[in-house]
Amino acid sequence: MAVIRLMLVDDHAVVREGYRRLLERREDLCIVAEAASAAEALEAFRRDEPDVVVLDLALPDMGGVELIGRLRQRRSDTRILAFSMHGDPLFAAQAMKAGALGYVTKSSEPEVLVKAVYSVAARQRTLSPDIAPRLAVALLDERDDPLRALTPREFEILRMLVAGHSHAAIAGALFLSPKTVQNCHYQIKAKLGARNDIDLARIAAPLAPRD
């Protein structure tokens, strides 16, 4: 029996412990690494070489969408499952665009997460039942949603701008230069047709942090 080696990435230790207990009930699932931030995840990924990465999108340093891209840069065949509180299909679409094979919401039943891990390990795309219909409708909707046009990098920078982070803070979190972040800020406004930052905040309202 082949054992699937997993890495869990979530900034809450109690949450990670819950995942561990759930997943390690299966004899062929083994947690080989855990990380509480993107920086820890990148180091653990290099050190432990997991088969599947299960990661939250809300991390204290760089966001999960950016982390997905970084992991894929390090190993193009990396199998990633996003496990997030965000039920907005925009987050699922960006995670998949960045390279995740699956997206499961944290409101899903435990067995949905387990099945998704197996699907992603088999290199199959998977979505939790609560997000799949909404994502399909969003992708087929004829109304133009400008946020869908953003690249994963632009999406992550905009998310951090909306959360109130400065160019310098974003640059530090994403390992970019402040000038690069500033240029991306201008590009995002141009792509979204925002006349100023107030207009940008209105357009980007779906990305605003939720309590």
C-alpha positions as CSV (number, residue, x, y, z in Angstrom):
1,M,0.0,0.0,0.0
2,A,1.5,3.3,-1.1
3,V,1.5,6.0,1.6
4,I,0.6,9.5,0.6
5,R,2.9,12.0,2.3
6,L,1.1,15.2,3.3
7,M,2.1,18.7,4.4
8,L,-0.4,20.9,6.3
9,V,-0.2,24.7,6.1
10,D,-2.4,26.7,8.4
11,D,-1.5,29.4,10.9
12,H,-3.7,27.9,13.6
13,A,-2.0,25.0,15.5
14,V,-5.4,23.7,16.8
15,V,-6.8,23.6,13.3
16,R,-3.7,21.7,12.0
17,E,-4.1,19.2,14.8
18,G,-7.7,18.6,13.8
19,Y,-6.6,18.0,10.2
20,R,-3.9,15.7,11.4
21,R,-6.3,13.6,13.5
22,L,-8.8,13.4,10.7
23,L,-6.4,12.5,7.9
24,E,-4.1,10.1,9.9
25,R,-7.1,7.9,10.6
26,R,-6.4,6.5,7.1
27,E,-3.4,4.1,7.1
28,D,-2.2,5.4,3.7
29,L,-2.1,9.1,4.7
30,C,0.8,10.4,6.7
31,I,1.6,14.0,7.8
32,V,5.3,14.5,7.2
33,A,5.4,18.3,7.7
34,E,3.4,21.2,9.1
35,A,3.8,24.9,8.7
36,A,2.2,28.0,10.2
37,S,3.3,30.5,7.5
38,A,4.3,30.6,3.9
39,A,8.0,31.0,4.8
40,E,7.8,27.8,7.0
41,A,6.0,26.0,4.2
42,L,8.6,26.8,1.6
43,E,11.4,25.5,3.9
44,A,9.4,22.4,4.9
45,F,8.5,21.7,1.3
46,R,12.2,21.7,0.3
47,R,13.2,19.6,3.3
48,D,10.4,17.0,3.4
49,E,9.2,16.7,-0.2
50,P,5.6,15.9,0.5
51,D,3.4,14.3,-2.1
52,V,0.4,16.6,-1.5
53,V,0.2,20.1,0.2
54,V,-3.0,21.0,1.9
55,L,-2.9,24.8,2.6
56,D,-5.1,27.6,3.8
57,L,-5.3,30.7,1.7
58,A,-5.2,33.1,4.7
59,L,-1.6,33.1,6.0
60,P,0.1,35.7,8.1
61,D,2.9,36.5,5.6
62,M,2.3,36.0,1.9
63,G,-1.2,34.7,1.0
64,G,-2.0,31.2,0.0
65,V,-2.5,32.0,-3.7
66,E,1.0,33.4,-3.9
67,L,2.3,30.4,-2.0
68,I,0.7,28.0,-4.5
69,G,2.6,29.8,-7.3
70,R,5.9,29.6,-5.4
71,L,5.5,25.9,-4.7
72,R,4.7,25.2,-8.3
73,Q,7.9,27.2,-9.3
74,R,10.0,24.9,-7.1
75,R,8.4,21.7,-8.4
76,S,6.1,22.0,-11.4
77,D,4.3,18.7,-10.6
78,T,3.4,19.7,-7.1
79,R,-0.1,18.6,-6.0
80,I,-1.8,21.2,-4.0
81,L,-5.2,21.3,-2.3
82,A,-6.5,24.7,-1.1
83,F,-8.6,24.4,2.1
84,S,-10.1,27.7,2.8
85,M,-12.8,29.6,4.7
86,H,-13.6,31.6,1.6
87,G,-16.7,30.5,-0.2
88,D,-16.5,33.1,-2.9
89,P,-15.8,31.4,-6.2
90,L,-13.3,34.2,-7.0
91,F,-10.9,32.7,-4.4
92,A,-11.3,29.2,-5.8
93,A,-10.7,30.4,-9.4
94,Q,-7.5,32.2,-8.4
95,A,-6.2,29.2,-6.4
96,M,-6.8,27.0,-9.4
97,K,-5.3,29.5,-11.8
98,A,-2.2,29.6,-9.6
99,G,-1.8,25.8,-9.8
100,A,-3.9,24.2,-7.1
101,L,-5.6,21.0,-8.2
102,G,-8.4,21.2,-5.7
103,Y,-10.4,23.7,-3.6
104,V,-12.4,22.7,-0.5
105,T,-14.2,25.1,1.9
106,K,-13.7,24.7,5.6
107,S,-17.5,24.5,6.0
108,S,-17.4,21.1,4.2
109,E,-18.0,17.8,5.9
110,P,-14.8,16.1,7.0
111,E,-15.1,13.3,4.5
112,V,-15.1,15.9,1.7
113,L,-11.6,16.9,2.7
114,V,-10.4,13.3,2.9
115,K,-11.8,12.5,-0.6
116,A,-10.3,15.6,-2.0
117,V,-6.8,14.7,-0.7
118,Y,-7.1,11.3,-2.5
119,S,-8.3,13.0,-5.7
120,V,-5.5,15.5,-5.7
121,A,-2.9,12.8,-4.9
122,A,-4.2,11.1,-8.1
123,R,-3.7,14.4,-10.0
124,Q,-7.4,14.9,-10.4
125,R,-9.1,18.3,-10.2
126,T,-11.7,18.5,-7.4
127,L,-14.0,21.0,-5.8
128,S,-16.1,20.7,-2.7
129,P,-19.8,20.4,-3.4
130,D,-20.7,23.8,-2.0
131,I,-18.2,25.7,-4.2
132,A,-18.5,23.8,-7.5
133,P,-21.9,25.1,-8.6
134,R,-21.0,28.7,-7.7
135,L,-17.7,28.5,-9.5
136,A,-19.4,27.0,-12.6
137,V,-22.0,29.8,-12.6
138,A,-19.3,32.5,-12.1
139,L,-17.3,31.2,-15.0
140,L,-20.3,30.9,-17.3
141,D,-21.9,34.2,-16.2
142,E,-21.9,36.6,-19.1
143,R,-21.5,39.6,-16.8
144,D,-17.9,40.8,-16.9
145,D,-16.2,40.6,-13.5
146,P,-12.9,42.5,-13.8
147,L,-11.4,40.7,-10.8
148,R,-11.3,37.5,-12.8
149,A,-8.9,39.1,-15.2
150,L,-6.2,39.5,-12.5
151,T,-3.2,37.2,-12.4
152,P,-2.6,35.3,-9.1
153,R,0.2,37.8,-8.2
154,E,-2.0,40.8,-8.9
155,F,-4.9,39.1,-7.0
156,E,-2.6,38.6,-3.9
157,I,-1.3,42.2,-4.0
158,L,-4.7,43.6,-4.4
159,R,-6.0,41.5,-1.5
160,M,-3.2,42.9,0.7
161,L,-3.8,46.4,-0.4
162,V,-7.5,46.1,0.5
163,A,-6.5,44.8,3.9
164,G,-4.5,48.0,4.5
165,H,-0.9,46.8,3.9
166,S,1.6,49.3,2.6
167,H,3.7,48.8,-0.5
168,A,6.7,48.1,1.8
169,A,4.9,45.6,3.9
170,I,3.6,43.8,0.8
171,A,7.1,43.8,-0.7
172,G,8.5,42.2,2.4
173,A,5.8,39.5,2.6
174,L,6.1,38.6,-1.1
175,F,9.9,39.0,-1.3
176,L,9.5,41.7,-4.0
177,S,10.9,45.2,-4.2
178,P,8.6,48.1,-3.2
179,K,9.0,49.4,-6.7
180,T,7.7,46.2,-8.2
181,V,4.7,46.3,-5.8
182,Q,4.1,50.0,-6.7
183,N,4.2,49.2,-10.4
184,C,1.8,46.3,-9.9
185,H,-0.6,48.6,-8.0
186,Y,-0.8,50.9,-11.0
187,Q,-1.2,48.0,-13.4
188,I,-4.1,46.6,-11.3
189,K,-5.9,50.0,-11.3
190,A,-5.4,50.2,-15.1
191,K,-6.7,46.6,-15.6
192,L,-9.7,47.2,-13.4
193,G,-10.5,50.6,-14.7
194,A,-10.1,52.2,-11.3
195,R,-9.6,56.0,-11.4
196,N,-8.1,56.1,-7.9
197,D,-7.6,54.0,-4.8
198,I,-11.1,54.7,-3.5
199,D,-12.5,53.4,-6.7
200,L,-10.1,50.4,-6.5
201,A,-11.4,49.6,-3.0
202,R,-15.0,49.7,-4.2
203,I,-14.2,47.3,-7.0
204,A,-12.2,45.0,-4.8
205,A,-14.8,44.9,-2.0
206,P,-15.2,41.0,-2.4
207,L,-11.6,40.7,-1.3
208,A,-11.9,42.6,1.9
209,P,-11.1,40.7,5.1
210,R,-14.1,39.2,6.9
211,D,-14.3,39.1,10.7
